[in-house]
């Protein structure tokens, strides 16, 4: 499958090729081992073009990881809104949360290259400029967590979730993601669990403790 485009139609073709090439090389080689010459060859531009536009490998890396993070955040924010944005009552709450956990447990080919880059970043974090790390977090992970927190805050405002004094919406968002990721990690440690029923079971298992801790009591059936 062709790699997903990271950019809008307004971005010049040369810049698209350059940053696409940079993301691919940084994802494969990591920050320290990646070379401007290899990135230039991959992107079909000259190394001088890279230096003229970004000044250094650090400048190019910052631009590349921010563009990649923004692209992935767009996709993930869409998932959050699709799964949680329409929840408006108690009957839809568990369904929406389960759909969210199920989506977080499902690998997306459009984001594979970005998360290969993230793994390289974590392995080489001591050598990566701090401003690039901060810009990546702001463009990607923090933006996504802010959207999840906003949805949780909305659900709490509707009386569907209860946030105690020690847990704010941002903390609850982190808990929900951690539970969904734990389900994905369990799947990877258990070969053979790849059916839809297995995926739904993992999603339901992630949602259960979240609702046990924060779910508002339903209406009295009497």
C-alpha positions as CSV (number, residue, x, y, z in Angstrom):
1,X,0.0,0.0,0.0
2,X,1.4,3.4,-0.9
3,X,2.4,5.6,2.1
4,X,-0.3,8.1,3.1
5,X,0.3,11.7,2.2
6,X,1.2,13.9,5.1
7,X,0.3,17.2,3.6
8,X,-2.5,19.3,2.2
9,X,-2.9,20.1,-1.4
10,X,-1.5,23.6,-0.8
11,X,1.9,22.1,0.1
12,X,4.3,22.2,-2.8
13,X,5.2,19.0,-4.5
14,X,8.9,19.4,-3.7
15,X,8.2,19.9,0.0
16,X,5.9,16.9,0.1
17,X,8.6,14.7,-1.5
18,X,11.3,16.1,0.8
19,X,9.4,15.6,4.0
20,X,8.0,12.2,2.9
21,X,11.5,11.1,2.2
22,X,12.8,12.4,5.5
23,X,10.1,10.6,7.5
24,X,10.9,7.3,5.6
25,X,14.7,7.6,6.3
26,X,14.4,8.7,9.9
27,X,11.9,5.9,10.5
28,X,14.3,3.4,9.0
29,X,17.7,4.7,10.3
30,X,16.8,6.8,13.3
31,X,17.9,10.3,13.9
32,X,21.6,9.8,14.6
33,X,22.3,7.4,11.7
34,X,20.2,9.2,9.1
35,X,22.2,11.2,6.6
36,X,21.1,14.3,4.6
37,X,22.6,12.7,1.5
38,X,20.3,9.6,1.8
39,X,17.3,11.7,2.5
40,X,18.1,13.8,-0.5
41,X,18.3,10.7,-2.7
42,X,15.1,9.3,-1.3
43,X,13.2,12.6,-1.9
44,X,14.7,13.3,-5.3
45,X,16.2,16.6,-4.3
46,X,19.7,18.0,-3.8
47,X,21.3,18.1,-0.3
48,X,21.7,21.8,-0.9
49,X,17.9,22.2,-1.2
50,X,17.6,20.6,2.2
51,X,20.2,22.9,3.8
52,X,18.7,26.0,2.1
53,X,15.2,25.2,3.4
54,X,15.9,23.7,6.8
55,X,19.4,24.7,7.7
56,X,20.5,21.4,9.3
57,X,19.5,17.8,9.9
58,X,17.9,18.9,13.2
59,X,15.7,21.5,11.4
60,X,14.6,18.9,8.8
61,X,13.9,16.4,11.5
62,X,11.7,18.8,13.4
63,X,9.7,19.7,10.3
64,X,9.3,16.0,9.3
65,X,8.2,14.7,12.6
66,X,5.7,17.6,13.1
67,X,4.2,17.0,9.7
68,X,3.9,13.3,10.4
69,X,2.5,13.8,13.8
70,X,-0.1,16.3,12.5
71,X,-1.2,13.8,9.9
72,X,-1.6,11.0,12.4
73,X,-3.3,13.3,14.9
74,X,-5.9,14.2,12.2
75,X,-6.7,10.5,11.8
76,X,-6.9,9.8,15.5
77,X,-8.9,12.9,16.4
78,X,-11.4,11.7,13.7
79,X,-11.6,8.3,15.5
80,X,-12.2,9.9,18.8
81,X,-15.0,12.1,17.4
82,X,-16.6,9.2,15.5
83,X,-16.6,6.9,18.5
84,X,-17.4,9.3,21.4
85,X,-18.8,12.5,19.8
86,X,-22.2,11.0,19.1
87,X,-22.7,9.5,22.6
88,X,-25.5,11.3,24.3
89,X,-27.1,8.9,26.8
90,X,-26.3,5.9,29.0
91,X,-27.3,3.3,26.5
92,X,-24.7,4.6,24.0
93,X,-21.9,5.1,26.4
94,X,-20.5,1.6,26.6
95,X,-20.9,1.1,22.9
96,X,-19.0,4.3,22.1
97,X,-16.2,3.5,24.5
98,X,-15.9,0.0,23.2
99,X,-15.7,1.3,19.6
100,X,-13.0,3.6,20.7
101,X,-11.0,0.8,22.4
102,X,-11.5,-1.4,19.4
103,X,-10.2,1.3,17.0
104,X,-7.2,1.9,19.2
105,X,-6.5,-1.9,19.1
106,X,-6.5,-2.0,15.3
107,X,-3.3,-1.3,13.4
108,X,-3.7,1.3,10.7
109,X,-1.4,1.0,7.7
110,X,-1.7,4.8,7.3
111,X,0.1,5.4,10.6
112,X,2.6,2.5,10.5
113,X,5.5,4.6,9.2
114,X,4.9,7.3,11.8
115,X,5.0,4.9,14.7
116,X,8.2,3.3,13.3
117,X,9.6,6.8,13.5
118,X,8.3,7.2,17.1
119,X,10.1,3.9,18.0
120,X,13.3,5.3,16.6
121,X,12.8,8.5,18.5
122,X,12.4,6.7,21.8
123,X,15.5,4.6,21.2
124,X,17.6,7.7,20.3
125,X,15.9,10.3,22.5
126,X,19.1,11.6,24.1
127,X,20.5,12.7,20.7
128,X,17.4,14.5,19.4
129,X,17.0,18.3,20.0
130,X,14.5,19.0,22.8
131,X,12.7,21.6,20.7
132,X,11.9,18.9,18.1
133,X,10.6,16.6,20.8
134,X,8.4,19.3,22.3
135,X,7.0,20.3,18.8
136,X,6.2,16.6,18.1
137,X,4.3,16.2,21.4
138,X,2.4,19.4,20.8
139,X,1.4,18.6,17.2
140,X,0.5,14.9,17.9
141,X,0.1,13.2,21.2
142,X,-1.1,16.3,23.2
143,X,-3.6,17.3,20.6
144,X,-5.1,13.8,20.5
145,X,-5.2,13.6,24.3
146,X,-6.9,17.0,24.4
147,X,-9.6,15.8,22.1
148,X,-10.2,12.6,24.2
149,X,-10.2,14.8,27.4
150,X,-12.7,17.1,25.8
151,X,-15.0,14.2,25.0
152,X,-14.7,12.8,28.5
153,X,-15.4,16.2,30.0
154,X,-18.5,16.4,27.7
155,X,-19.7,13.0,28.9
156,X,-19.2,14.0,32.5
157,X,-21.2,17.2,31.8
158,X,-24.1,15.0,30.6
159,X,-23.9,13.0,33.8
160,X,-22.7,9.8,32.0
161,X,-19.3,9.7,33.7
162,X,-18.3,10.8,37.2
163,X,-14.9,12.5,37.7
164,X,-13.8,12.5,41.3
165,X,-11.7,15.3,42.7
166,X,-8.5,13.3,42.2
167,X,-9.2,12.5,38.5
168,X,-9.6,15.3,35.9
169,X,-10.6,14.7,32.2
170,X,-7.0,14.7,31.1
171,X,-6.1,11.9,33.6
172,X,-9.2,10.0,32.7
173,X,-8.2,10.3,29.0
174,X,-4.8,8.9,29.8
175,X,-6.4,6.0,31.7
176,X,-8.7,5.1,28.8
177,X,-5.9,5.1,26.3
178,X,-3.7,3.0,28.6
179,X,-6.4,0.4,29.0
180,X,-7.0,0.2,25.2
181,X,-3.2,-0.1,24.6
182,X,-3.0,-2.8,27.2
183,X,-5.5,-4.8,25.2
184,X,-3.5,-4.4,22.1
185,X,-0.3,-5.5,23.9
186,X,-2.2,-8.6,25.3
187,X,-3.2,-9.4,21.7
188,X,0.5,-9.3,20.6
189,X,1.5,-11.6,23.4
190,X,-1.2,-14.2,22.5
191,X,-0.6,-15.6,19.0
192,X,-3.8,-16.8,17.3
193,X,-6.1,-14.1,18.7
194,X,-6.9,-12.2,15.6
195,X,-10.6,-12.7,15.0
196,X,-13.3,-10.1,15.4
197,X,-14.7,-11.8,18.5
198,X,-11.2,-11.6,20.1
199,X,-10.9,-8.0,19.2
200,X,-14.3,-7.1,20.7
201,X,-13.5,-9.1,23.8
202,X,-10.3,-7.1,24.3
203,X,-12.1,-3.8,23.8
204,X,-14.8,-4.8,26.3
205,X,-12.2,-5.8,28.8
206,X,-10.6,-2.4,28.4
207,X,-13.8,-0.5,28.9
208,X,-15.0,-2.5,31.9
209,X,-12.5,-1.2,34.5
210,X,-12.8,2.4,33.1
211,X,-16.6,2.3,33.6
212,X,-16.2,0.6,37.0
213,X,-14.1,3.5,38.1
214,X,-15.8,6.4,36.4
215,X,-19.2,5.3,35.1
216,X,-22.2,7.0,36.5
217,X,-24.9,4.7,37.9
218,X,-27.6,3.9,35.5
219,X,-31.3,4.5,36.2
220,X,-33.0,2.6,38.9
221,X,-34.8,-0.3,37.1
222,X,-37.6,-0.4,39.7
